[in-house]
Amino acid sequence: MGDLFRYEFMVHAFEAGTIIAIVAGAIGYFVVLRGSAFAAHALSHIGFAGATGAVVLALNPIVGLLAFTLGAGVAIGALGNRLRGRDVTIGIVLAWTLGLGVLFISLYRGYATEAYALLFGEILGISSTDVVVTLMAGVITLVAVIAVYRPLLFSSVDENLAAARGVPVTALSIGFMAILAVAVTEAVQVVGVLLIFALIVTPAAIAVRFTSRPALAIGIGIVLALAFTWLGLAIAFYSPHPVSFFITSLAFATYVAVRIAEPVRARISRTTARKATA
């Protein structure tokens, strides 16, 4: 452990990774509950086009990433329930935005290494300033989630009933997607545009298989996201391979293990119940 924190870049990586994992684990529960996993994935692709556009304009790629994800998030959030069943449309749009990103890179005459890094993450290159910005964005995101927690949970479970009770579901949907856009912008620094599911969706998808209690599921999701990030960073420190590979592999392996264990656990429960009634 002493070796891990001997270098400043590793300290920054763990600091930023911890912040991002907490935010991703918290907001991921609502992404899964609302069936917005594909929309979250689309935001990251759309953001890539913004990042490359910012590079062409000699701006920080994160500025373009955030601008595009926020704009797309508000538009997707305005669709509300109408978003369901529109995977084909979203898929076409995100494919086009990736192509747009490639076009922007081709127009750039220098080396667009920062934009390319966003595809797969570059957490080991995060500076102390980036950590501060990530912390500020993380705090804002978590405060926003806490502020709308109850009505957001209600509308996520049953949007029609929530609307009938006077909950502003459209405004909530737009607000949630804006919050998600900020979370996606943060998480991209760790796992990249193409691997965003690893931190925002996978921990929450695992958590909901253990409990139906929202607070507990969010807690489990945060713990899992932290574990994947910390272990991924620790393994990558002693390996020549990228951090994002280890984070995504750990998340995938855990999800597969949980899915395989479910039938076994169900069989054991049935056997125990039979013995108890015999």
C-alpha positions in Angstrom: 0.0 0.0 0.0 2.9 2.3 0.7 4.1 1.9 -3.0 0.7 2.9 -4.3 0.7 6.3 -2.6 4.3 7.0 -3.0 3.6 8.8 -6.3 1.5 11.9 -6.7 -0.3 10.7 -9.8 -1.5 7.6 -8.0 -2.8 9.7 -5.1 -4.7 11.9 -7.5 -6.0 8.8 -9.3 -7.4 7.4 -6.0 -8.8 10.7 -4.9 -10.7 11.3 -8.2 -11.6 7.6 -8.5 -13.2 7.6 -5.1 -15.3 10.7 -5.8 -16.4 9.4 -9.2 -17.2 5.9 -7.8 -19.4 7.4 -5.1 -21.3 9.6 -7.5 -21.7 6.8 -10.1 -22.8 4.3 -7.5 -25.5 6.6 -6.2 -26.9 7.8 -9.5 -26.6 4.3 -11.1 -29.5 3.0 -9.0 -31.9 5.4 -10.6 -30.5 4.7 -14.0 -31.3 1.0 -13.6 -34.7 1.7 -11.9 -35.8 4.0 -14.6 -34.6 1.7 -17.4 -32.2 4.5 -18.7 -29.1 2.4 -19.1 -29.0 2.8 -22.8 -29.7 6.5 -22.5 -26.7 6.9 -20.1 -24.5 5.1 -22.6 -25.7 7.3 -25.4 -24.9 10.4 -23.4 -21.2 9.4 -23.2 -21.0 8.9 -26.9 -22.7 12.2 -27.6 -20.3 13.8 -25.1 -17.3 12.5 -27.1 -18.4 14.5 -30.1 -18.5 17.6 -27.9 -15.0 16.8 -26.5 -13.5 16.5 -30.0 -15.3 19.7 -31.1 -13.8 21.5 -28.1 -10.3 20.3 -29.2 -10.8 21.7 -32.6 -11.8 25.1 -31.0 -8.7 24.9 -28.7 -10.8 24.4 -25.6 -10.6 21.9 -22.8 -12.3 18.6 -24.0 -14.2 18.3 -20.7 -16.0 21.6 -21.5 -17.3 20.3 -24.8 -18.1 16.9 -23.2 -20.2 18.5 -20.5 -21.9 20.9 -22.9 -23.0 18.1 -25.3 -24.0 15.7 -22.5 -26.1 18.4 -20.7 -27.8 19.4 -24.0 -28.6 15.8 -24.9 -29.6 14.9 -21.3 -32.2 17.7 -21.2 -33.6 16.6 -24.6 -33.8 13.0 -23.5 -35.3 13.9 -20.2 -38.0 15.9 -21.9 -39.2 12.7 -23.6 -40.0 11.1 -20.3 -42.0 7.9 -20.8 -41.9 8.4 -24.5 -38.2 7.5 -24.3 -39.2 3.8 -23.8 -39.1 1.8 -27.0 -36.9 4.4 -28.8 -33.6 2.5 -28.5 -33.3 2.4 -32.3 -33.6 6.2 -32.5 -31.1 6.7 -29.7 -28.7 4.1 -31.2 -28.8 6.0 -34.6 -28.1 9.3 -32.9 -25.2 8.0 -30.8 -23.6 6.3 -33.9 -23.9 9.6 -35.8 -22.3 11.5 -32.9 -19.3 9.1 -32.8 -18.9 9.7 -36.5 -19.1 13.4 -35.8 -16.3 13.0 -33.3 -14.1 11.3 -35.8 -14.8 14.2 -38.2 -13.7 16.7 -35.6 -10.5 14.8 -34.9 -9.7 14.7 -38.7 -10.2 18.5 -38.8 -7.7 19.0 -36.0 -4.2 19.5 -37.2 -2.4 18.6 -34.0 -2.4 15.5 -31.7 -5.8 15.1 -30.2 -4.5 12.9 -27.4 -6.9 14.4 -24.8 -9.9 13.6 -26.9 -8.7 10.1 -27.7 -8.0 9.5 -24.0 -11.7 10.1 -23.2 -12.6 7.0 -25.2 -11.0 4.7 -22.7 -10.3 6.9 -19.7 -7.1 8.5 -18.4 -7.4 8.5 -14.7 -3.6 8.2 -14.1 -3.2 11.6 -15.9 -5.5 13.5 -13.6 -3.9 16.6 -11.9 -4.6 18.2 -8.6 -6.7 20.8 -10.3 -8.7 18.1 -12.0 -9.3 16.5 -8.6 -10.7 19.7 -7.2 -13.0 20.2 -10.2 -14.1 16.6 -9.9 -14.8 17.1 -6.1 -16.9 20.2 -6.8 -18.9 18.5 -9.5 -19.3 15.4 -7.3 -20.7 17.4 -4.4 -23.1 19.3 -6.6 -24.3 16.1 -8.2 -24.9 14.3 -4.8 -26.6 17.4 -3.3 -28.9 17.5 -6.3 -29.7 13.7 -6.0 -30.5 14.1 -2.3 -32.7 17.2 -3.0 -34.9 15.3 -5.4 -34.6 11.8 -3.9 -38.1 11.2 -2.7 -40.1 12.5 -5.8 -37.4 11.0 -8.1 -37.9 7.6 -6.5 -41.7 7.9 -6.7 -41.7 8.9 -10.4 -39.1 6.2 -11.2 -41.3 3.5 -9.7 -44.6 4.6 -11.2 -44.4 7.8 -13.4 -48.2 7.8 -14.2 -49.2 7.5 -10.5 -46.6 10.2 -9.6 -48.1 12.5 -12.2 -51.6 11.9 -10.9 -50.4 12.9 -7.4 -49.0 16.2 -8.7 -45.3 15.3 -9.0 -43.7 17.3 -11.8 -42.5 14.2 -13.6 -41.3 16.0 -16.8 -39.3 18.5 -14.8 -37.9 15.7 -12.7 -37.0 13.7 -15.8 -35.1 16.6 -17.3 -33.4 17.4 -14.0 -32.3 13.8 -13.5 -30.9 13.5 -17.0 -29.0 16.8 -16.4 -27.6 15.3 -13.2 -26.7 12.1 -15.1 -24.9 14.2 -17.7 -22.6 15.6 -15.1 -22.0 12.1 -13.6 -21.2 10.7 -17.0 -18.8 13.6 -17.6 -17.0 12.7 -14.4 -17.0 8.9 -14.9 -15.6 9.3 -18.4 -12.3 10.4 -16.9 -11.9 6.9 -15.2 -13.4 4.4 -17.7 -13.9 6.4 -20.8 -16.8 6.9 -23.2 -16.9 3.3 -24.5 -16.8 1.7 -21.0 -19.2 3.9 -19.0 -21.4 1.0 -18.0 -18.7 -0.4 -15.7 -19.2 2.3 -13.1 -22.7 3.8 -13.6 -24.7 0.7 -14.5 -23.0 -2.5 -13.4 -22.7 -1.8 -9.6 -26.4 -0.8 -9.5 -27.4 -3.8 -11.6 -25.7 -6.0 -9.1 -27.1 -4.2 -6.0 -30.8 -4.5 -7.1 -30.4 -8.3 -7.2 -29.6 -8.3 -3.5 -32.2 -6.0 -2.2 -35.4 -4.0 -3.1 -34.8 -1.4 -0.5 -33.6 1.8 -2.3 -31.2 3.2 0.3 -29.6 -0.2 0.8 -29.3 -0.8 -2.9 -27.6 2.7 -3.4 -25.2 1.8 -0.5 -24.3 -1.5 -2.1 -23.8 0.2 -5.5 -21.5 2.7 -4.0 -19.4 0.1 -2.2 -19.1 -2.0 -5.3 -18.1 1.0 -7.5 -15.5 1.9 -4.9 -14.2 -1.7 -4.8 -13.9 -2.0 -8.6 -12.1 1.4 -8.8 -9.7 0.8 -6.0 -8.9 -2.7 -7.0 -8.5 -1.7 -10.6 -6.1 1.1 -9.7 -4.1 -1.2 -7.4 -3.8 -4.0 -10.0 -2.9 -1.5 -12.8 -0.1 0.0 -10.8 1.7 -3.4 -11.0 0.7 -4.0 -14.6 1.4 -2.5 -18.0 -2.3 -2.7 -18.9 -4.8 0.1 -18.7 -6.8 0.8 -15.6 -10.1 0.8 -17.4 -9.6 -2.8 -18.5 -9.3 -4.0 -14.9 -12.2 -1.9 -13.6 -14.5 -3.1 -16.3 -13.3 -6.7 -16.0 -13.8 -6.7 -12.2 -17.3 -5.3 -12.7 -18.2 -7.8 -15.4 -16.8 -10.8 -13.4 -18.8 -9.8 -10.3 -22.0 -9.4 -12.3 -21.6 -12.8 -14.0 -20.8 -14.5 -10.6 -24.0 -13.0 -9.1 -26.1 -14.1 -12.0 -24.7 -17.7 -11.8 -25.1 -17.8 -8.1 -28.8 -16.8 -8.2 -30.2 -20.2 -9.4 -28.0 -22.0 -6.9 -29.3 -19.7 -4.1 -32.9 -20.3 -5.2 -32.4 -24.0 -5.2 -30.9 -23.9 -1.7 -33.8 -21.8 -0.5 -36.4 -24.2 -1.9 -34.6 -27.2 -0.4 -34.5 -25.5 3.0 -38.2 -24.6 2.8 -39.1 -28.3 1.9 -37.1 -29.6 4.9 -38.8 -27.0 7.2 -42.3 -28.1 6.1 -41.5 -31.9 6.2 
